[in-house]
Amino acid sequence: MMKTLLILIATACGLSAEISSDVVDKDKTLTKIAFGSCNNPSRKKATRIYDGILKHHPDVFVFLGDNIYGDTEDMELLKKRYQKLGASEGYQKLQKQVQVLATWDDHDYGVNDGAKDYPMREQSQQVFLDFFGDPTDSVRRARPGIHTSYSFGKDGKKVQIILLDTRYFRDKLPRAKGKPPKGRVGWYVPTKDTSMTLLGDGQWQWLEEQLQVKADVRIIASSIQMLAYEKGMENWGNVPHEQHRLFEMLKKHKANHTVVISGDVHYTELSKVMIGDYPLYDMTSSGMTHCSKGWANADNSFRVGKSHWEINAGLIEIDWAKKSLSLCSINQDGKKLIEHPVAFSELEFGE
């Protein structure tokens, strides 16, 4: 709110006020961004995926949510479950070598498929921020929700990473009645109620500001899938007016070189939708410790190539010299399951 007020005052006075990300590090140039979700530190294979990730020497790692399986209103128990992640050998290796960024999904928020009616959301936010080491003066300490943004590198090689919060402000999603038909594995259906929100007014206002930050590559991190919706699981397509609002916002601000990363579904796949002549990609990586073959075979008409139900993590590789990026997912051995190169020139909105 304060940032918005300062911008309005500067505009009224005829001054230029450049909008910035919440956190800015001009000295760090990114070429590899790893990410993942659905990580249960209690599982026997909870360390192996970290070895696969570290083989690629990423500059940052983004936790997309379900970073632990907390599922409680007892904050002391939630802290203990975070402590189990902190004590795990794989996470300790990662943290020593790579900068870790994080948002949450339902199980680390505190309740399965949780929305804004979760009674401990304020307390859970503080537990989350304490574990991931947000400074005392962090913007996430001063506002509701854990959405935030980072900019890395100088002009010409600037990467912005936007972490959304799809839990704190969200309304409950509508559910279908009866058993899901073939091709569907969940019970959610698109709503026609345009009063329902996914991000909430404040986060939407913040997001529109962030899409005006100058960036050579922009990565929007959503805990739930942004494009695929037929399978009936939680996703942006269940709130179609919110999905459309984001698409229109990307067009309005010509947010070129923007891609999405997501998790939640316990397998990995790449999805694409055309926003006019702009191909918006959603690279889903889910299942750092457990996956589902049945869910991976569910319908997704936006899928590019095949889905994979091996334990996996995601990876974006940026080639600044060739002005291109590659959307990938990797298995526990670091082998690429998906690799989809895209030139920057393809990721541009027309006039």
C-alpha positions in Angstrom: 0.0 0.0 0.0 2.8 2.4 0.9 4.7 1.7 -2.4 1.5 2.4 -4.3 0.9 5.7 -2.5 4.5 6.8 -3.2 4.0 6.0 -6.9 0.8 8.0 -7.0 2.4 11.0 -5.3 5.4 10.9 -7.6 3.1 10.7 -10.7 1.0 13.6 -9.4 4.1 15.7 -9.0 5.4 14.9 -12.4 8.2 12.7 -11.1 9.1 9.3 -12.5 8.9 6.5 -9.9 10.2 3.2 -11.1 8.5 0.2 -9.6 10.8 -2.5 -8.3 10.6 -6.0 -7.0 10.4 -6.5 -3.2 13.9 -7.8 -3.1 16.6 -6.7 -5.5 20.1 -8.3 -6.1 21.8 -6.7 -9.0 25.1 -8.5 -8.4 23.7 -12.1 -9.0 23.1 -13.2 -12.6 20.9 -16.2 -13.0 21.4 -18.9 -15.6 19.8 -21.9 -13.8 16.6 -21.8 -11.7 15.6 -25.0 -10.0 12.2 -25.6 -8.4 10.0 -28.3 -6.9 7.0 -29.2 -4.8 5.3 -31.9 -2.8 8.2 -32.7 -0.5 7.6 -35.0 2.5 10.8 -35.1 4.7 9.5 -38.3 6.4 9.7 -40.3 3.2 12.7 -42.7 2.8 13.6 -41.2 -0.6 13.5 -37.6 0.7 17.2 -36.9 0.0 17.8 -38.3 -3.5 16.1 -35.6 -5.5 18.4 -33.0 -3.9 21.4 -34.9 -5.4 19.8 -34.7 -8.8 19.1 -30.9 -8.4 22.7 -30.2 -7.3 24.2 -31.9 -10.3 22.9 -29.0 -12.3 24.4 -26.3 -10.0 21.4 -24.0 -9.9 21.7 -20.4 -8.8 18.5 -20.5 -6.9 15.9 -23.1 -5.9 12.2 -22.2 -5.6 10.0 -24.2 -3.3 6.5 -24.1 -4.9 4.5 -25.4 -1.9 3.8 -28.6 0.0 7.3 -28.1 1.2 6.3 -30.1 4.2 3.1 -31.9 5.1 2.0 -30.0 8.2 -1.9 -30.3 8.1 -2.6 -29.0 11.5 -3.9 -26.0 13.5 -1.3 -26.7 16.2 1.6 -24.3 15.5 4.0 -26.2 17.7 3.4 -29.3 15.7 3.8 -27.3 12.5 7.2 -26.0 13.7 8.3 -29.6 14.4 7.4 -30.6 10.9 9.4 -27.7 9.5 12.3 -28.7 11.8 12.2 -32.2 10.2 12.8 -30.6 6.8 15.6 -28.4 8.3 17.3 -31.5 9.7 17.2 -33.5 6.5 20.5 -34.2 4.9 19.3 -33.3 1.4 17.8 -29.9 2.4 21.0 -29.0 4.3 23.1 -29.7 1.2 20.8 -27.6 -0.9 20.7 -24.7 1.6 24.5 -24.6 1.8 25.0 -24.4 -2.0 21.9 -22.6 -3.3 19.8 -19.6 -2.4 16.3 -20.9 -1.4 13.1 -19.0 -2.2 9.7 -20.3 -1.2 5.9 -20.0 -1.3 3.4 -22.4 0.1 0.5 -24.6 -0.9 -2.2 -26.3 1.2 -0.3 -28.8 3.3 2.3 -26.3 4.5 -0.3 -23.6 4.8 -2.0 -25.9 7.3 -5.0 -27.8 5.8 -5.7 -29.9 2.7 -7.2 -27.7 -0.1 -7.1 -24.9 2.3 -8.6 -21.4 1.6 -9.0 -18.1 3.5 -11.2 -19.8 6.1 -8.3 -21.6 7.7 -8.3 -20.1 11.2 -4.5 -20.2 11.8 -3.4 -18.5 8.6 -1.8 -15.5 10.4 0.2 -17.8 12.8 1.1 -20.2 10.0 2.5 -17.3 8.0 4.9 -16.4 10.8 6.0 -20.0 11.2 6.7 -20.2 7.5 8.7 -16.9 7.4 10.7 -17.9 10.5 11.7 -21.2 9.0 12.7 -19.7 5.6 14.6 -17.0 7.4 12.8 -13.9 6.2 14.5 -10.8 7.7 12.6 -8.9 10.5 12.1 -6.0 8.0 10.9 -8.2 5.2 7.8 -7.0 3.4 6.3 -10.4 4.0 6.4 -9.7 7.8 4.4 -6.5 7.3 1.5 -7.6 5.2 -1.0 -10.5 5.1 -0.1 -13.4 2.7 3.4 -14.6 1.7 3.5 -13.3 -1.9 6.7 -11.6 -2.8 9.1 -10.9 -5.7 12.8 -10.9 -6.4 14.9 -9.3 -9.2 18.4 -10.7 -10.0 21.0 -9.3 -12.3 21.5 -6.1 -14.3 19.7 -4.8 -17.3 20.1 -7.2 -20.2 20.3 -10.2 -17.9 17.6 -9.3 -15.3 15.4 -12.1 -14.0 12.3 -11.4 -12.0 10.7 -14.2 -9.9 7.2 -13.6 -8.7 6.0 -15.9 -5.9 2.2 -15.9 -5.6 0.1 -16.9 -2.6 -2.9 -19.0 -3.8 -4.1 -19.9 -0.3 -4.3 -16.9 2.1 -7.0 -14.9 0.3 -8.7 -17.6 -1.8 -12.4 -18.5 -1.7 -13.5 -22.1 -1.5 -13.7 -23.8 -4.9 -16.9 -25.3 -6.2 -17.1 -29.1 -6.2 -18.9 -31.5 -8.6 -21.3 -34.0 -7.3 -20.8 -37.7 -7.7 -17.8 -39.8 -8.9 -15.5 -38.0 -11.4 -15.9 -39.2 -15.0 -13.1 -41.0 -16.9 -10.1 -38.7 -17.4 -10.8 -36.7 -14.2 -9.2 -37.4 -10.8 -10.5 -34.5 -8.8 -13.9 -33.0 -7.9 -13.5 -29.3 -8.7 -15.3 -27.6 -11.5 -15.0 -24.1 -13.0 -17.2 -21.6 -11.2 -19.6 -19.1 -12.8 -19.5 -16.9 -9.7 -17.4 -13.9 -10.7 -17.3 -12.6 -7.2 -15.0 -15.5 -6.2 -11.3 -14.7 -5.9 -8.0 -16.7 -6.0 -5.5 -14.0 -5.1 -7.6 -11.3 -3.3 -7.7 -7.6 -4.2 -4.5 -6.5 -2.5 -2.4 -9.2 -4.1 -3.9 -8.5 -7.5 -3.0 -4.8 -7.2 0.5 -5.8 -6.1 0.8 -8.3 -9.0 -0.1 -5.6 -11.6 2.6 -3.4 -10.2 5.1 -6.3 -10.4 4.3 -7.0 -14.0 5.5 -3.5 -14.8 9.0 -4.2 -13.3 11.6 -4.2 -16.1 12.8 -7.8 -16.6 14.5 -9.7 -19.4 13.0 -13.0 -18.1 10.0 -13.2 -15.8 9.0 -16.3 -13.9 5.6 -16.4 -12.1 5.5 -19.1 -9.5 2.1 -20.5 -8.6 1.6 -23.4 -6.2 -1.3 -24.8 -8.3 -1.4 -25.2 -12.1 -2.3 -22.2 -14.1 -3.4 -23.7 -17.4 -4.5 -27.4 -17.0 -8.0 -27.8 -15.5 -9.8 -30.8 -17.0 -8.4 -33.2 -14.4 -10.6 -31.6 -11.7 -7.8 -30.8 -9.2 -7.2 -27.4 -7.8 -6.1 -25.0 -10.5 -6.6 -21.5 -12.0 -9.1 -22.8 -14.5 -11.6 -23.4 -11.6 -11.8 -19.6 -11.3 -11.8 -18.8 -15.0 -12.4 -15.0 -14.5 -9.3 -14.8 -12.4 -7.3 -16.7 -15.0 -8.6 -14.4 -17.7 -7.8 -11.4 -15.6 -4.1 -12.5 -15.4 -4.0 -13.2 -19.2 -5.3 -9.7 -19.9 -2.9 -8.2 -17.4 0.0 -9.9 -19.2 -1.2 -8.5 -22.5 -1.9 -5.0 -21.1 1.7 -4.6 -19.8 3.3 -6.6 -22.6 5.0 -8.8 -20.1 7.4 -10.4 -22.6 9.6 -13.4 -21.8 7.2 -14.5 -19.0 6.8 -18.2 -18.1 4.9 -19.9 -15.3 6.1 -22.6 -12.9 3.7 -24.7 -10.8 3.4 -27.8 -8.6 0.8 -29.7 -6.6 -0.2 -32.6 -8.9 2.4 -35.2 -8.0 3.9 -35.6 -11.5 5.6 -33.3 -14.1 4.3 -31.9 -17.4 4.5 -28.9 -19.6 1.4 -27.0 -20.6 0.9 -24.2 -23.1 -2.0 -21.8 -24.0 -2.0 -19.1 -26.6 -2.9 -15.6 -25.4 -3.5 -14.1 -28.8 -0.1 -14.7 -30.5 1.8 -15.2 -27.2 2.6 -18.8 -26.0 2.3 -18.9 -22.2 4.0 -22.0 -20.8 3.4 -23.6 -17.4 6.2 -25.9 -16.4 4.8 -28.1 -13.6 7.1 -30.0 -11.3 5.6 -32.0 -8.5 6.7 -34.9 -6.6 10.0 -34.4 -4.9 9.3 -37.4 -2.7 6.2 -39.1 -4.1 4.3 -39.2 -7.4 1.0 -40.6 -8.9 0.8 -42.5 -12.2 -3.0 -42.3 -12.2 -3.0 -38.5 -11.8 -0.3 -38.2 -14.5 -2.6 -39.9 -17.0 -5.5 -37.6 -16.3 -6.8 -35.3 -19.1 -4.9 -32.1 -20.1 -5.5 -30.8 -23.6 -2.9 -28.1 -23.0 -0.1 -30.6 -22.5 3.1 -30.4 -24.6 4.6 -33.8 -25.1 4.2 -36.4 -22.3 3.7 -36.4 -18.6 6.1 -38.2 -16.3 5.4 -39.7 -12.8 9.0 -40.2 -11.7 10.2 -38.3 -8.6 11.2 -34.9 -10.1 12.3 -31.3 -9.8 12.0 -28.5 -12.3 14.7 -26.5 -14.0 14.9 -23.4 -16.2 18.1 -22.9 -18.0 18.8 -19.4 -19.5 21.3 -18.9 -22.4 21.9 -15.2 -22.4 24.2 -15.3 -25.4 21.6 -17.1 -27.6 18.7 -15.2 -26.0 16.7 -18.4 -25.2 15.6 -20.5 -22.3 14.8 -24.1 -21.8 11.9 -25.5 -19.6 13.0 -28.8 -18.1 12.2 -31.3 -15.4 14.7 -33.7 -14.0 14.7 -37.0 -12.1 16.6 -38.1 -9.0 19.7 -38.8 -11.1 19.6 -35.4 -12.7 18.5 -36.8 -16.0 16.1 -34.6 -18.0 12.6 -35.9 -18.3 11.3 -32.9 -20.2 13.4 -30.4 -22.1 11.7 -27.7 -24.2 13.8 -24.8 -25.6 12.1 -21.5 -26.3 13.7 -18.4 -28.0 13.1 -15.1 -26.3 11.7 -13.9 -29.7 8.8 -16.4 -29.4 7.8 -15.0 -26.0 6.7 -11.5 -27.2 3.3 -9.9 -27.4 2.4 -8.4 -30.7 1.2 -4.8 -31.2 
